Amino acid sequence: MKHFFTILMLCLLAFTNGHAQQSNINLAGNWQFQTDPLDKGIPEKWYLQNLKEQIVLPGSMTTNNKGNDVDVNTPWVGGIVDSSYFTKPEFAKYREKGNIKVPFWLQPIKYYKGAACYQKKVSIPKDWKNKPVELYLERCHWETQIWIDGTFAGMRNSLGTAHVVDLSKFITPGEHTITIRVDNRVKDIDVGQNSHSISDHTQGNWNGIIGKMTLTAKPDIYIDNVQVYPDIHKKQATVEVTVYNSASSAKNIQLQLQAAGTNGKAQSLKQHKQDFKAVPGANTFKLRYAMGDAPLLWNEFTPNLYSLNVAVTQGKDKKDEKTATFGMREFKSEGTQFTINGNLTFLRGTLECAEFPKTGFPPIDEASWTEIFAKIRSYGLNHVRFHSWCPPEAAFTAADKLGFYLQIECSSWANQGAVIGDGKPLDKFIYQESADIVKDYGNHPSFCMMTYGNEPAGKNHVQWLTDFVKYWQAKDARRLYTTGAGWPVIAESDYNSTPDPRIQQWGQGTKSIINSKAPSTDYDWADIIKPYKIPTVSHEIGQWCVYPDFNEVSQYDGILKAKNFEIFKDKLQENGLGDLGSKFLYASGKLQALCYKADIEAALRTKGFAGFQLLGLYDFPGQGTALVGVLNPFWKDKGYITATEYSHFCNDVVPLARFKKLVFLNNESMHADIEIAQFSAATLTDVMPEWQIKNDKGTVLFKGQLDKKNIPLGNTIPLGAIQQDLSTIKEPAMLTLTVKVKDYANSWDFFVYPAQLTDVKDVYVTHTIDDKAKQLLNKGGKVLLTLKKDSLAKDMGGDIAIGFSSIFWNTAWTGGQPPVTLGILCDPKNPALAQFPTQEYSNFQWQDAMSHSGAIELNKVAKGLQPIVRVIDDWVTARSLGIVFECKVGNGKLMVSGIDLLTDAANRPEAKQLLYSLKKYMAQDNFKPSQPVDINAVMALYKK
């Protein structure tokens, strides 16, 4: 019995002490709520009233199904470059109440822009009397104003960090009412309407609080902040500890530091103690902490982390403690490249644009971010740029553990109406936002790079950003700094961010490398970066589109809906092509992957290059719908390229082949210089590169080895050359060269055609339906009409800007920048293509055809006309287009080619071979077109 009472007393004591020492009140749960669209809440003192509705926090108004229905007057945040939705008759049915669908971004189930009030009653324990009290609100959107009972307690407006308010003057034991007014409007501080921190283009302009929400009672002496500055050379860390003394007199304190590795392999480290005097208010103390004889370093391959516990004591009384996670790493520039801990590295990055269709806001849990980063890593990437926004702490934590290099931006895209550096409130905000970001996330080793934000504008933006870079270089050397993502390039930056090194520029159209030059893999960006003495990272490379995946619509089961996809699907069905959606996706996806491969390999082939940032690995749902990802916004692949296939050309080690051309005749030799981009953890030793050439049936035709060698870190490292005689290739062939270096392999398709072709009789080839063609058709003859380049009549498709590549970004945001098509779709087994080996999608043998052709509007020739080679139109217009079709004209048989197969044919082996394939088919008995077409419709194809 005595033993029982002893246990009971201990339990009661534990309960009493636990209650007495309660230091946190969790504010999550039900709150009173009321929107304030007319801004009456402050003058009418709503903070003294009971609000009418209920809402659950953390969350947003939208996740609570609160707000207004979307309509044509919804006050979106974000530029709408193509405003035809609001005026064109074809969108009229989508402007009707009950059937509102917008084409320019994902559509929320509810929308609200303005102020909203959130209110909760809390009971403050007696033992909080005279203690400092802090309100912590993680990830608010956007501005918060706080009242305690009837007294205004403060305002915060950070987009990238928690809103923290000192309530010490307002909180006493007993019951209090907290009222938080959240306002998601752009007011004096204009970060830019297209900034991904606020815009409807991506996460959406939500209103709410989505992370941790607490009231915390602090001791009279507490640790406010810990910053750790690792020095891998001195094997130590400088630790800056900010201690707050809320007393009215100075206090003698001791700081105690103890670090430990988090993976169990690190050396045991000694505790460090140091005495200080803390004056009233904030005090920052600097200490040196020895990291042992062999500290474990952090990088992408071995992301070793340390946990540093910092305690503050007064006499024998431990007042407070805080833990900081950090990594021993040094991310620097060395000449024109980056190093991590002295070893060369190459940034293989993608953008993260704050796209979260389920919730409309970013996750604040580590597991979600771990899943995202793991997916990114599976595609061979090691770097993520957060475009015009800063993620929550959970993202940094996950990136630390997986070894990612992050570029963080200070919540702004000051362009298209906003400016930086011209003395507006944004200038001050960026300095404060950057300071808050560094304070909250600066210890994370993954936080390697920082810019003000994206693509700035303003009369004085260059000088202002130069000063901004210098300020942070002097203040915190743990990361590298540049002006803005994209521009301006200045000598003072630690690295350049510029769009110049990529295969397609804004405004270039079909004059870009991939559209205007004969296919090769022998170009790079050495001349572009030659003037620079610091690293250059290519800005937003790629932007290659793919057709919408209409099966994706069902995945939008959260608060954002793909109504844009519903519009595009309707258009496809209206044009009689609804059954081709999945084929368009696959074929355009294969072309998209080819374009990304070309972009990435060009970067890897450039000597002294520092890295690239893709736009992107996953789709961008806004700006008119930019389907630029091989993954959808849920980070799921679309079925045309796997992570393994992608990582063949995007990885820490990538074999590369320099082909001066990709189309050969069989009286030539194929030559390719083989090199490697090698940015793994260490030198590859005793490597014997292997190569083989297969045909499209998988049969190995040729193979060999290159000289054995050690391969150091770096790129443009020569491995040897492959020279292969092609005289044994008697038939037209699509061949694949694969080069393997240890476990890394990469492949390139190339094409071989016979140098000599037999003559095909009884087929008349012409640029126009001349008298001879008419006579032949009347007599039942065979005619091949091959339209001269630029001769296709505008009303028959001549005004459609066709090209080899996929669509760049999208046609809405670029004003119809060419090309406006997504490659070809064909049946490789069609007998007309028997002598022109192809897949069902565009490969480089089609580059010549697509650059010498016009896309014929088939339904204007004959309703329902089915082509041999179809061109995939932009999903917005979804026209039925073709470049090769057959038909009956009177008594005769006609093959129509929108490709000019005659002009300069001697220097165009692809055109010569395709012409031969069509003629040979036409000479056979199975050339029996069934679709009748009036001769006048055919003659209407070309300009008179």
Beta strands, then each sheet from edge to edge (+ up, - down):
strand 1: 24-26
strand 2: 29-36
strand 3: 53-57
strand 4: 59-60
strand 5: 107-108
strand 6: 115-124
strand 7: 133-137
strand 8: 140-141
strand 9: 143-148
strand 10: 151-156
strand 11: 163-166
strand 12: 174-183
strand 13: 208-209
strand 14: 213-217
strand 15: 221-231
strand 16: 236-245
strand 17: 251-261
strand 18: 272-278
strand 19: 281-290
strand 20: 306-314
strand 21: 317-326
strand 22: 331-334
strand 23: 337-340
strand 24: 343-345
strand 25: 347-352
strand 26: 383-386
strand 27: 405-412
strand 28: 447-453
strand 29: 480-481
strand 30: 496-498
strand 31: 536-542
strand 32: 560-561
strand 33: 611-615
strand 34: 653-659
strand 35: 663-665
strand 36: 669-678
strand 37: 684-687
strand 38: 690-694
strand 39: 700-705
strand 40: 709-711
strand 41: 714-725
strand 42: 733-741
strand 43: 744-753
strand 44: 764-766
strand 45: 782-786
strand 46: 821-826
strand 47: 856-857
strand 48: 869-873
strand 49: 880-889
strand 50: 892-897
sheet 1: 1+ 14- 7+ 11-
sheet 2: 3+ 2- 6+ 12- 9+ 10-
sheet 3: 4+ 13- 8+
sheet 4: 5+ 32-
sheet 5: 15+ 16- 19+
sheet 6: 18+ 17- 20+ 21-
sheet 7: 22+ 23- 24+
sheet 8: 29+ 28+ 27+ 26+ 25+ 33+ 31+ 30+
sheet 9: 34+ 36- 41+
sheet 10: 35+ 43+ 42- 38+ 39-
sheet 11: 37+ 40-
sheet 12: 44+ 45+ 50+ 49- 47+
sheet 13: 44+ 45+ 50+ 49- 48+ 46-
end
